[in-house]
Amino acid sequence: MTTSDHGTYIMAEPGRFGITAYLIGGAGLALSAIGFFTEPEQFYHSYLTAFTFWISIGLGGLFFTLLHHLVGATWSVVLRRISETLMITLPLMALFFIPLIFGMHDLYHWTHADAVAQDAILQKKAGYLNVPFFLIRTVIYFAVWTLFGFMLYRWSRKQDQGDMSKNRTMRQLSAPGMILFALTVTYAAFDWLMSLDPHWYSTIFGVYYFAGSFLGTITFIVIFCLYLKRRGILHQTITTEHYHDLGKLMFGFTIFWAYIGFSQFFLIWYANIPEETIYYLHRWEGSWQYISLALIFGNLALPFFILMLRSSKRTLAVLFSIAVLQFVMHWVDLYWMILPNYSHHGAHFSWIDLTTTVGIGGVFLGFFWQKFSRNPLVPINDPLLESSIQIKN
């Protein structure tokens, strides 16, 4: 590490983290390829879980950056480079989507022409649920995310170089960016996840996916910042006050995730319409009920009571433990959404679940570290940087 004239740390050399992550990711993808040939249907469901997990972290980074600029936040300036680097992983995730195109027949019942021909509900949804339109929408999602991510990242780097005219521009871009983000994430959740069961629907499913995604991103930022702190990086720039604020976001989005999940369940429960209730019946069958209970206790009850305390949000060991728990629970949440469509009568964890998550995650983290370590670790010319470093709760 070296110190710049601005008093902030700049990475001297990338180190081994990125190389190690790429190697682990490559090994995971190679092992996953074996699963593709031996258990293709299991592979595609496991791969979709891993894909939607890691892209959610990138999407959360984009939302964090848009929100930061939109409200003119001060406290989060020192964290902005992390969220910016997360959001520029989204073009990489577009490449990881390609295998899912070849697995659509294994994943999505509505791609079977014979099934559509015999199902009145699928016939009425065919105008939306058809392969060409599905792929067109996916291209639009990635185009929007890549465009806004690239522009915000590019202008942030220009700010590092002394171009202060981009401050207002980034804020102006974030207003339409937030609207398009909300629309694209909602419809992507409908397409990639909800359409796995094309007879079932929920108008707030996209919000549920967003809530879990942003909570997952906040936990990632906490874990990553504490990893940097352990290495002596940014330890005087990202302070206990910032961890306190991150803890408050974790607490808030724990409640929001639970609120949206309960609202979705409660509306379906009291309406008692068979094509809606079947979603939760599948997730209470066999060992799936234990996964459902694990989500309630591991992603709501325990974090809620611990993060309620001010001291917990300022005790880094406690905050780290809860962040790791909720990061894992975010993956479990996506597994709970996807795998019951394959394993109807109970959860059966497969080694492919692990290799696909490690494979995509390794490449994701390697790419993230490569970009993060090559630039100033904070926006060194942001006019609010010093105020952010000195922030007090």
Buried (B, 14 or more C-beta within 10 A) or exposed (E): EEEEEBEBBBBEEBEEBBEBBBEBBBBBBEBBBEBBEEBBEBBBBBBBBBBBBBBBBBBBBBBBBBBBBBEEBBBBBBBBBBBBBBBBBBBBBBEBBEBBEEBBEBBBBBBEEEEBEEBEEBEEBBEBBBEEEBBEBBEBBBEBBBEBBBBBBEBBBBBBEEEEEBBEBBBEBBEEBBEBBBBBBBBBBBBBBBBBBBBBBBEBBBBBBBBBBBBBBBBBBBBBBBEBBEEEBBBEBBBBBBBBBBBBBBBBBBBBBBBBBEBBBEEBEEEEEEEBBBBBEBBEBBEBEEBBEBBEEBBBBBBEEBBEEEEBBBBBEBBBBBBBBBBBBBBBBBBBBBBBBBBEEEBEEBBBBBBBBBBBBBBBBBBBBBBBBEBBBBBBBBEBBBEBBEBEB
